[in-house]
Amino acid sequence: MASWGGKRKDAMGTLTDEFDRFQGDFETLRTKLVRLAGDTMKEFNDSPEKLAELKHAIDLRLSSIEDEMSDLGKQLRIKGGRAVSQVETKVHEQPLAALAIAAGVGFVAAHLLRRRRQSS
């Protein structure tokens, strides 16, 4: 049986990888928006001041969203770690109950998947 510490590390690693991927996607979106604002400025040469203000406003808003996402990511990692620790503690305290719950969840999941395949 795999150790719970190892599973905890795997879960935290997966969570971290997903959040890092999300941050990368967000950075790509930010780059595209900045490029779009630049292209728009080139296209509308008659009012570059307004477009520069728009670009600046977009940059500021994206920067604040990025900061909020970073803070949320930190909170998510902390809360996720706590949740994993709590589950790990409960499983160690009551292994038979944990096994019964896991079997029940597996049974329900198998039943739902079987129904989905039959209706397809």
VEXLUMGU-665566 format. One record per residue: residue in one letter; x, y, z of N, C-alpha, C in turn. Coordinates in steps of 0.1 Angstrom, whole numbers, plus 5000, padded with zeros to 4 digits. Atoms other than C-alpha are relative to their C-alpha. Layout:
N
aXYZXYZXYZ
...
***
This chain:
120
m500849885000500050005000500950125000
a499249885001501450344991499950085013
s500049924987502350575020499150134997
w500949885001499950865027500950124998
g499149885002502951105029500350014985
g499749995014503751014993498850044992
k501249965007500151054982499850155002
r500149864997500151394999500950084991
k499049935008503251504981499550004985
d500550005014501751384948498850094998
a501149915001498551574955500450144999
m499549874999500351884964500850044987
g499349985013502651844933499050024989
t501049995011499551804910499450145002
l500649874998497952104926500950124996
t499049905004501152314922500150004985
d499850005014501552204886498850064993
e501249945006497952294877500050155002
f500149864998498252634893501150074992
d498949955008501652694876499650014985
r500450005013500052594843498950114998
f501049895000497152834850500750144999
q499349885000499553114857500750024987
g499449995013501353044825499050044989
d501049975010498153054805499650155002
f500449864997497253384823501150094994
e498949915005500653534813499950004985
t500250005014500053424777498950094996
l501249925002496653594778500450155001
r499649874998498253904792500950054989
t499149965011500953914765499150034988
k500949985012498253874738499250135001
l500849874998496154164753500950124998
v499149885001499154394755500450024985
r499749995014500054304719498950064992
l501249955007496454364708499950155002
a500149864997496554704725501050084992
g499049945008499754784707499650014986
d500550005014498354684674498950104997
t501149915001495254884680500650155000
m499449865001497455194687500650034986
k499449985013499255144654498850024990
e501249995009495855104636499350145001
f500749884997494355414652501050115003
n499049904998497155664648499550145004
d500549874997494855964652499850035014
s500149974985494455934690500849915008
p499050094993497555764704499950025015
e500049974986497055934738498949915007
k501050084995493755764744500349855000
l499650145001495055434733501149965010
a498950024990498155474755499449995014
e500750004987495855544784499349865002
l500750134999493755234776501049885002
k499050114998496955014773500550015015
h499549994986498155154807499049955010
a501150054991494755084823499949855000
i500050145002494754734809501249935008
d498850054993498354674822499850005015
l500249984986497354804856499049895005
r501050104996494254584858500549865000
l499450145001496054274846501049985011
s499050024989498854334871499349985013
s500750034988496354354899499449875001
i500650135001494554044887501149895003
e498950104999497953864885500449995015
d499650004986498753974921498949925008
e501150074993495353854933500149854997
m499950155003495853514915501249945008
s498850054993499253474931499649985015
d500550014986497653544966499149885001
l501050115000494853304958500749864999
g499350125002497353044947500749965013
k499450034987499253074980499049955010
q501050044991496053044999499549854997
l500450135005495052744978501049895004
r499050104996498352564985499949985015
i500050014986498052635022498849915004
k501350074997494352515024500149864995
g499950135005495052225002500949915008
g499150074991497952115024499349965013
r500850034988495752145054499049894998
a501150105003492951945038500749864999
v499450125002495351675028500549945013
s499550044987496851665063498849945008
q501250044993493351635078499549864996
v500450125005492451355055500949895004
e498950104996495751175062499849965014
t500250034986495151205099498849915003
k501350074998491551075097500249854995
v499850145006492650775075500949925010
h499150084991495450685100499249975013
e500850034988492950715129498949894998
q501150095003490150515112500249944986
p499850065013491550305084498949924994
l501150085005488550075081498950094994
a501049915004486150365078500550064986
a499449945013488450525051499949904989
l500150105011488550195032498549984996
a501450015003484750165034499550114991
i500449885008484250515021500649994986
a499450015013486750454993499349904991
a500850115007484950134983498750054995
g501349955004481650314983500150104989
v499849905010482950604962500349934987
g499750085012484450344938498849944994
f501250065005481150164935499150104993
v500949905006479150474928500650054987
a499449965013481750594902499949904989
a500150115010481750254885498549994995
h501450015004477950254885499650124990
l500349895008477750604870500749994986
l499350025013480350524843499349894992
r500750115007478550204834498750064994
r501349945005475250404830500350094989
r499649915010477050664809500349924987
r499650085011478450394786498849934993
q501250065006475050224782499150104993
s500949905007473250544773500750064987
s499349945012475950644747499749914988
***
